[in-house]
């Protein structure tokens, strides 16, 4: 594989904390070891909390709200979301790289503009491996934690984390591990994905600046750009991870403090809206271009259809050309039918390279972690009875 081709495939394989992992020998060129790194994230971020709380007697307490084992917010963050953010690389990174290559493989970029595409690939790859971004993510992660420690704490902080006096938190050993190790790992991984998404958005913006050879009558009804929509499938594991992070604290509030699941409906809607905006938002960069192509297509293909229709009408309607058994096999009819079908694609063309099914998939992945709340609103036997009533 040439260096240029390798750069395309590794386009988004990087970002915080990639350099740190490389320095530790966890990843090598062409060897991501995502499963190994995901297990290591759990081993470092979650397992020590189990050990430290067990030693201190906080693993399972009589007061359930203060037990580590029943702190669903912690488990969703460090046992599920953190490794999932690592595993998502095996799906998302290569999906985005394949989409980037498709701009050239599909013929959208003329040979004269090929150098601009290669410049976009080169600059994206350079930014993906940016040391500055790596350091910034580390500083920002611990900066956010410092802000958290300086905030006035709520009395609802579970005791396994530490004690709150005068609004100040005095962390327990497990609390310190959570603050200094577990949470920074999660935050750096999240910031790393945010950096990749920023670079993905920048790459699409650079592609949009090129004079792409779009076809208004393309059967994908997006002038040949519909392929960028499959990025949403690649982002599905991330959507699920974000949903998991949002659902954990809500489940805690409902189970331990008697809150109603319905009290969080706007929060849940907000999480879904955030996910859709984060992952589908970059595709809106092509909206103006597609609208222009639709207008151009309506004028050009509409004019062509009108001219051919006029000739067809003059020959077969106005002149009353004789019809016989073989009339429908005349090329005139076939040509008119084909052109009408092509022109219909123009008039029904989307001005956004989005797919409703993929948007629903993304929203559904975000909502799945909130499903346990349904069981808290209505008992399982009631839900099953309603399902049986509907089916029977």
SEKELO-596045 format. One record per residue (C-alpha): y negated, z, x; residue in one letter; residue number from 0. Coordinates in pm, 1 decimal. Layout:
<keses>
        y        z        x torro vexpa
        Y        Z        X     A   NUM
...
</keses>
This chain:
<keses>
        y        z        x torro vexpa
      0.0      0.0      0.0     X     0
   -342.2    -95.8    136.0     X     1
   -615.0    161.5    189.3     X     2
   -813.0     16.5   -103.2     X     3
   -513.0     34.4   -336.6     X     4
   -435.1    389.1   -223.5     X     5
   -794.9    490.8   -291.9     X     6
   -762.8    355.6   -646.2     X     7
   -445.4    553.0   -717.0     X     8
   -586.3    871.0   -560.9     X     9
   -928.7    822.3   -718.0     X    10
   -942.4   1155.5   -903.3     X    11
   -676.4   1339.9   -702.4     X    12
   -897.8   1604.6   -554.3     X    13
  -1176.3   1838.5   -651.7     X    14
  -1191.7   2215.6   -622.6     X    15
   -981.9   2388.8   -498.7     X    16
   -800.4   2092.2   -337.8     X    17
   -928.4   2142.0     17.8     X    18
   -839.3   2510.1     11.8     X    19
   -489.4   2424.3   -109.2     X    20
   -456.4   2160.2    163.3     X    21
   -568.5   2412.2    424.8     X    22
   -301.8   2653.0    296.8     X    23
    -40.4   2375.8    314.9     X    24
     19.8   2370.8    -60.1     X    25
    -60.6   2000.9    -95.2     X    26
    -35.4   1700.0    132.1     X    27
   -132.7   1336.8    100.8     X    28
     84.6   1187.0   -172.2     X    29
    260.4   1521.2   -233.4     X    30
     81.0   1718.5   -505.0     X    31
    361.8   1972.9   -565.1     X    32
    210.5   2058.8   -904.3     X    33
    511.1   2261.6  -1025.6     X    34
    518.1   2470.2   -708.4     X    35
    143.5   2532.3   -726.2     X    36
    161.4   2620.2  -1097.0     X    37
    430.1   2881.1  -1030.0     X    38
    229.2   3014.0   -737.2     X    39
    -77.7   3048.9   -961.7     X    40
    124.4   3265.5  -1199.4     X    41
    273.9   3463.0   -910.3     X    42
    -69.0   3541.1   -764.5     X    43
   -279.4   3558.8  -1078.6     X    44
    -57.1   3726.3  -1338.3     X    45
    248.4   3893.7  -1181.2     X    46
     49.7   4147.5   -972.1     X    47
   -119.6   4262.5  -1292.2     X    48
    223.2   4341.5  -1437.9     X    49
    317.0   4543.7  -1129.8     X    50
    -15.4   4730.2  -1102.0     X    51
    -28.0   4822.3  -1471.3     X    52
    336.8   4933.1  -1463.0     X    53
    266.0   5163.9  -1167.0     X    54
    -38.0   5314.7  -1342.8     X    55
    139.0   5347.1  -1677.8     X    56
    -74.7   5090.2  -1856.4     X    57
    192.5   4826.9  -1906.6     X    58
    283.5   4962.2  -2251.3     X    59
     76.8   5244.4  -2396.1     X    60
     95.0   5430.7  -2725.3     X    61
   -251.4   5295.4  -2808.2     X    62
   -157.2   4927.3  -2831.3     X    63
   -510.3   4792.7  -2783.0     X    64
   -514.4   4935.0  -2428.0     X    65
   -169.4   4809.5  -2325.2     X    66
   -149.9   4527.7  -2074.4     X    67
    161.4   4378.2  -2232.4     X    68
    -24.0   4339.1  -2565.3     X    69
   -343.5   4196.0  -2417.1     X    70
   -297.1   3838.4  -2540.7     X    71
   -629.8   3727.4  -2398.0     X    72
   -508.5   3806.3  -2046.3     X    73
   -168.7   3642.5  -2092.0     X    74
   -315.2   3325.4  -2239.7     X    75
   -557.8   3294.5  -1948.9     X    76
   -339.4   3379.4  -1652.2     X    77
     17.5   3312.1  -1771.0     X    78
    -42.8   2993.0  -1974.6     X    79
   -383.5   2833.1  -1911.0     X    80
   -398.1   2875.9  -1532.4     X    81
    -64.6   2702.9  -1451.8     X    82
   -132.9   2443.9  -1720.8     X    83
   -458.1   2345.6  -1547.4     X    84
   -249.5   2271.0  -1238.3     X    85
     27.8   2088.6  -1423.1     X    86
   -228.4   1872.3  -1603.1     X    87
   -292.6   1692.0  -1274.6     X    88
     44.7   1516.5  -1302.2     X    89
    -66.8   1356.3  -1629.7     X    90
   -441.9   1320.6  -1623.9     X    91
   -521.3   1225.6  -1264.1     X    92
   -293.4    922.6  -1257.9     X    93
   -390.2    816.0  -1609.2     X    94
   -758.0    801.6  -1511.0     X    95
   -674.8    612.9  -1191.6     X    96
   -470.1    356.0  -1387.1     X    97
   -759.9    303.6  -1628.7     X    98
   -998.3    254.7  -1337.2     X    99
   -770.9    -14.7  -1189.3     X   100
   -750.9   -190.5  -1525.9     X   101
  -1114.8   -297.1  -1502.3     X   102
  -1007.7   -535.6  -1226.2     X   103
   -655.3   -616.9  -1341.5     X   104
   -774.6   -719.0  -1689.9     X   105
  -1029.3   -962.1  -1545.8     X   106
  -1329.6   -775.6  -1683.2     X   107
  -1496.0   -780.6  -1340.7     X   108
  -1577.3  -1117.4  -1188.7     X   109
  -1490.6  -1179.4   -825.1     X   110
  -1861.4  -1184.9   -741.3     X   111
  -1893.4   -825.3   -867.1     X   112
  -1572.9   -700.0   -706.7     X   113
  -1766.3   -535.6   -423.1     X   114
  -1955.9   -320.8   -677.1     X   115
  -1626.4   -199.7   -818.5     X   116
  -1500.1   -118.2   -469.7     X   117
  -1822.5     69.1   -394.5     X   118
  -1772.6    272.8   -713.1     X   119
  -1415.7    355.4   -609.6     X   120
  -1522.7    449.1   -258.5     X   121
  -1811.3    673.2   -367.1     X   122
  -1601.0    840.2   -637.8     X   123
  -1323.7    912.9   -390.5     X   124
  -1575.4   1054.1   -142.9     X   125
  -1729.8   1281.7   -405.5     X   126
  -1387.5   1393.2   -526.6     X   127
  -1315.4   1523.6   -176.9     X   128
  -1661.3   1674.7   -134.0     X   129
  -1665.3   1996.5     68.2     X   130
  -1997.2   2086.6    -93.5     X   131
  -1836.6   2070.9   -438.8     X   132
  -1553.2   2292.1   -316.4     X   133
  -1791.4   2555.3   -180.9     X   134
  -2014.6   2532.7   -488.2     X   135
  -1717.0   2597.9   -717.4     X   136
  -1617.8   2903.0   -512.4     X   137
  -1972.0   3042.6   -508.9     X   138
  -2027.2   2971.8   -877.8     X   139
  -1697.2   3134.1   -976.0     X   140
  -1776.1   3458.9   -797.1     X   141
  -2137.7   3437.9   -911.2     X   142
  -2023.5   3431.9  -1273.6     X   143
  -1796.2   3729.6  -1206.3     X   144
  -2085.5   3919.7  -1047.6     X   145
  -2294.8   3851.3  -1359.0     X   146
  -2008.3   3983.1  -1571.9     X   147
  -1994.5   4306.6  -1370.2     X   148
  -2369.9   4354.6  -1404.5     X   149
  -2356.1   4310.2  -1782.9     X   150
  -2344.3   4609.2  -2011.5     X   151
  -1977.1   4649.0  -2100.7     X   152
  -1841.4   4703.6  -2450.5     X   153
  -1626.2   5004.9  -2532.4     X   154
  -1363.8   4753.2  -2649.4     X   155
  -1260.8   4681.6  -2288.5     X   156
   -889.2   4776.5  -2269.5     X   157
   -819.2   5079.3  -2052.7     X   158
   -573.5   4893.5  -1830.9     X   159
   -878.5   4712.9  -1692.9     X   160
  -1066.2   5036.7  -1625.0     X   161
  -1302.6   5276.4  -1798.3     X   162
  -1649.2   5213.7  -1939.7     X   163
  -1915.5   5479.3  -1894.4     X   164
  -2277.5   5421.0  -1985.1     X   165
  -2206.0   5051.8  -2029.8     X   166
  -2076.4   5021.4  -1670.8     X   167
  -1716.0   4928.2  -1596.5     X   168
  -1515.3   5124.4  -1341.3     X   169
  -1220.1   4893.6  -1278.5     X   170
   -863.2   5011.5  -1233.4     X   171
   -650.4   4858.6   -953.6     X   172
   -527.1   4595.6  -1200.8     X   173
   -885.1   4549.7  -1318.2     X   174
  -1001.8   4480.4   -963.9     X   175
   -719.5   4230.1   -911.9     X   176
   -816.1   4056.1  -1233.4     X   177
  -1181.4   4042.2  -1129.4     X   178
  -1137.8   3941.0   -765.5     X   179
   -825.7   3721.2   -778.0     X   180
   -694.7   3618.6  -1120.2     X   181
  -1023.8   3524.9  -1285.3     X   182
  -1163.6   3335.7   -981.6     X   183
   -846.4   3123.4   -967.7     X   184
   -890.7   3030.7  -1333.3     X   185
  -1263.2   2964.2  -1299.0     X   186
  -1226.0   2748.8   -987.5     X   187
   -956.6   2541.1  -1157.2     X   188
  -1180.7   2496.8  -1461.9     X   189
  -1476.2   2402.6  -1242.9     X   190
  -1253.9   2158.8  -1053.9     X   191
  -1167.3   1982.1  -1378.0     X   192
  -1530.7   1983.9  -1484.0     X   193
  -1615.0   1814.8  -1153.7     X   194
  -1347.4   1549.3  -1211.4     X   195
  -1479.1   1483.9  -1561.2     X   196
  -1832.5   1445.8  -1422.7     X   197
  -1700.4   1192.6  -1169.4     X   198
  -1501.1   1014.1  -1442.9     X   199
  -1820.7    988.3  -1648.4     X   200
  -2011.2    861.0  -1345.1     X   201
  -1740.3    600.3  -1276.5     X   202
  -1759.2    469.2  -1634.0     X   203
  -2138.3    457.1  -1604.3     X   204
  -2106.4    247.9  -1287.8     X   205
  -1861.4     13.9  -1464.4     X   206
  -2101.4    -20.5  -1755.6     X   207
  -2375.7   -133.8  -1515.2     X   208
  -2160.1   -425.9  -1401.1     X   209
  -2181.2   -747.9  -1602.2     X   210
  -1837.2   -711.1  -1756.3     X   211
  -1671.5  -1019.9  -1899.2     X   212
  -1625.5   -886.8  -2251.1     X   213
  -1477.5  -1089.0  -2536.7     X   214
  -1607.6  -1001.0  -2886.0     X   215
  -1299.1  -1160.6  -3048.2     X   216
  -1053.0   -960.0  -2835.7     X   217
   -760.8   -835.9  -3050.7     X   218
   -823.4   -473.1  -2946.7     X   219
  -1148.7   -499.2  -3148.4     X   220
  -1339.3   -336.0  -2864.7     X   221
  -1418.1   -653.3  -2665.8     X   222
  -1134.0   -572.3  -2425.5     X   223
  -1243.2   -214.4  -2348.9     X   224
  -1004.8    -27.0  -2577.1     X   225
   -786.3     67.8  -2280.3     X   226
  -1037.4    334.4  -2173.6     X   227
   -942.0    526.1  -2488.9     X   228
   -600.2    617.2  -2349.8     X   229
   -782.6    863.2  -2125.4     X   230
   -783.5   1095.4  -2428.5     X   231
   -405.2   1124.2  -2410.5     X   232
   -433.2   1222.4  -2045.3     X   233
   -677.2   1498.7  -2136.9     X   234
   -443.8   1647.5  -2400.9     X   235
   -297.8   1918.9  -2168.7     X   236
   -652.6   2025.7  -2079.8     X   237
   -746.6   2039.3  -2447.8     X   238
   -447.4   2264.5  -2509.9     X   239
   -543.9   2486.7  -2214.2     X   240
   -898.9   2526.8  -2346.9     X   241
   -758.6   2608.4  -2690.2     X   242
   -532.4   2870.6  -2532.4     X   243
   -826.5   3032.1  -2352.4     X   244
  -1024.1   3043.1  -2677.2     X   245
   -736.0   3169.0  -2892.5     X   246
   -629.6   3468.6  -2679.8     X   247
   -935.5   3690.7  -2735.8     X   248
   -939.9   3600.5  -3106.7     X   249
   -577.8   3712.6  -3146.3     X   250
   -667.1   4036.5  -2968.0     X   251
   -954.7   4105.5  -3207.7     X   252
   -736.9   4039.1  -3511.0     X   253
   -432.0   4239.1  -3398.8     X   254
   -599.5   4535.0  -3230.5     X   255
   -933.0   4576.2  -3406.1     X   256
   -859.8   4459.8  -3760.5     X   257
  -1085.7   4155.2  -3760.7     X   258
  -1012.8   3878.5  -4009.5     X   259
   -903.8   3541.8  -3867.9     X   260
  -1152.4   3380.0  -4104.8     X   261
  -1433.6   3554.6  -3917.6     X   262
  -1369.5   3316.5  -3627.0     X   263
  -1362.2   2985.6  -3816.8     X   264
  -1693.3   2869.7  -3670.3     X   265
  -1580.1   2969.8  -3322.0     X   266
  -1262.2   2763.8  -3363.7     X   267
  -1459.0   2464.3  -3492.3     X   268
  -1693.3   2504.9  -3196.0     X   269
  -1402.9   2494.8  -2948.1     X   270
  -1268.3   2174.3  -3104.9     X   271
  -1615.1   2015.5  -3107.2     X   272
  -1663.5   2110.5  -2741.3     X   273
  -1329.7   1953.4  -2644.2     X   274
  -1402.8   1629.5  -2830.6     X   275
  -1750.8   1605.7  -2679.0     X   276
  -1622.9   1682.3  -2329.0     X   277
  -1340.4   1429.4  -2322.1     X   278
  -1450.5   1160.3  -2568.5     X   279
  -1820.4   1180.5  -2482.9     X   280
  -1797.1    970.9  -2161.6     X   281
  -1664.9    674.8  -2362.1     X   282
  -1991.0    661.0  -2556.8     X   283
  -2149.2    507.2  -2247.0     X   284
  -2017.2    170.1  -2366.4     X   285
  -2166.4    198.8  -2716.3     X   286
  -2479.8     -4.6  -2647.0     X   287
  -2283.8   -273.3  -2459.4     X   288
  -2030.1   -307.4  -2740.8     X   289
  -2301.1   -323.9  -3004.8     X   290
  -2465.3   -606.4  -2808.6     X   291
  -2132.1   -788.1  -2779.8     X   292
  -2070.5   -752.5  -3151.5     X   293
  -2410.4   -903.8  -3231.3     X   294
  -2350.4  -1185.7  -2984.4     X   295
  -2005.9  -1248.3  -3127.0     X   296
  -2127.9  -1259.6  -3486.2     X   297
  -2386.9  -1520.4  -3395.8     X   298
  -2165.1  -1736.5  -3173.2     X   299
  -1830.3  -1713.0  -3348.2     X   300
  -1997.2  -1710.6  -3687.7     X   301
  -2181.9  -2029.5  -3597.8     X   302
  -1865.2  -2193.4  -3468.9     X   303
  -1675.1  -2098.7  -3783.2     X   304
  -1956.3  -2232.7  -3999.5     X   305
  -1957.9  -2567.9  -3819.1     X   306
  -1582.1  -2608.4  -3837.8     X   307
  -1583.7  -2492.8  -4198.9     X   308
  -1845.9  -2750.6  -4283.2     X   309
  -1632.3  -3028.7  -4133.8     X   310
  -1323.0  -2897.1  -4310.0     X   311
  -1502.0  -2879.7  -4642.5     X   312
  -1645.6  -3228.4  -4610.7     X   313
  -1304.7  -3373.7  -4534.6     X   314
  -1085.0  -3182.8  -4778.6     X   315
  -1319.7  -3067.3  -5053.5     X   316
  -1620.6  -3296.3  -5081.9     X   317
  -1433.0  -3617.0  -4993.3     X   318
  -1129.2  -3497.7  -5191.3     X   319
   -881.4  -3603.2  -4926.6     X   320
   -547.4  -3673.2  -5092.8     X   321
   -301.3  -3383.0  -5075.6     X   322
     69.8  -3426.3  -5036.6     X   323
    369.3  -3219.9  -4927.7     X   324
    269.7  -3241.8  -4562.3     X   325
    -98.5  -3159.5  -4610.2     X   326
    -61.7  -2796.9  -4509.2     X   327
     96.8  -2907.7  -4182.0     X   328
   -214.8  -3099.5  -4082.4     X   329
   -381.5  -2942.2  -3771.7     X   330
   -706.5  -2900.5  -3969.0     X   331
   -556.6  -2619.3  -4177.8     X   332
   -398.5  -2445.7  -3879.4     X   333
   -719.9  -2464.2  -3675.4     X   334
   -927.2  -2327.7  -3964.8     X   335
   -684.8  -2041.7  -4023.2     X   336
   -674.1  -1947.4  -3654.0     X   337
  -1051.3  -1954.8  -3614.9     X   338
  -1103.4  -1744.7  -3927.4     X   339
   -859.2  -1485.7  -3788.7     X   340
  -1037.8  -1477.3  -3453.7     X   341
  -1381.0  -1450.0  -3615.5     X   342
  -1255.1  -1166.5  -3836.4     X   343
  -1190.3   -966.2  -3517.1     X   344
  -1557.9  -1002.9  -3430.5     X   345
  -1683.2   -882.4  -3767.9     X   346
  -1446.4   -583.4  -3764.4     X   347
  -1513.9   -499.3  -3399.5     X   348
  -1569.4   -132.8  -3309.5     X   349
  -1890.9    -34.5  -3136.9     X   350
  -1711.8    258.2  -2969.9     X   351
  -1392.3    227.4  -2761.6     X   352
  -1236.8    517.4  -2951.2     X   353
   -919.9    556.6  -3151.8     X   354
   -900.8    795.1  -3447.9     X   355
   -535.7    880.2  -3382.3     X   356
   -611.0    983.3  -3024.1     X   357
   -909.0   1191.0  -3136.0     X   358
   -685.3   1368.4  -3387.2     X   359
   -426.9   1423.2  -3112.0     X   360
   -694.0   1580.4  -2890.2     X   361
   -822.9   1803.3  -3171.3     X   362
   -466.8   1897.8  -3266.9     X   363
   -380.9   2000.0  -2911.3     X   364
   -686.3   2227.2  -2914.0     X   365
   -592.6   2383.7  -3248.0     X   366
   -223.5   2450.0  -3175.8     X   367
   -292.3   2779.3  -2988.1     X   368
   -478.6   2907.1  -3295.0     X   369
   -175.5   2855.3  -3523.4     X   370
    -51.7   3216.2  -3478.4     X   371
   -365.5   3319.1  -3667.4     X   372
   -225.2   3142.4  -3973.5     X   373
     70.1   3382.9  -3964.3     X   374
   -175.1   3671.3  -3951.8     X   375
   -361.5   3546.9  -4258.8     X   376
    -42.5   3483.3  -4459.5     X   377
    301.2   3635.7  -4386.8     X   378
    569.0   3397.5  -4263.2     X   379
    779.7   3436.9  -4577.9     X   380
    483.4   3332.7  -4794.0     X   381
    420.6   3025.1  -4578.4     X   382
    788.0   2925.3  -4585.8     X   383
    797.4   2967.3  -4964.2     X   384
    499.3   2737.0  -5006.2     X   385
    654.7   2479.0  -4773.0     X   386
    979.3   2488.5  -4971.5     X   387
    787.8   2453.8  -5299.2     X   388
    608.3   2147.2  -5165.0     X   389
    929.7   1987.1  -5037.0     X   390
   1134.1   2062.0  -5348.3     X   391
</keses>
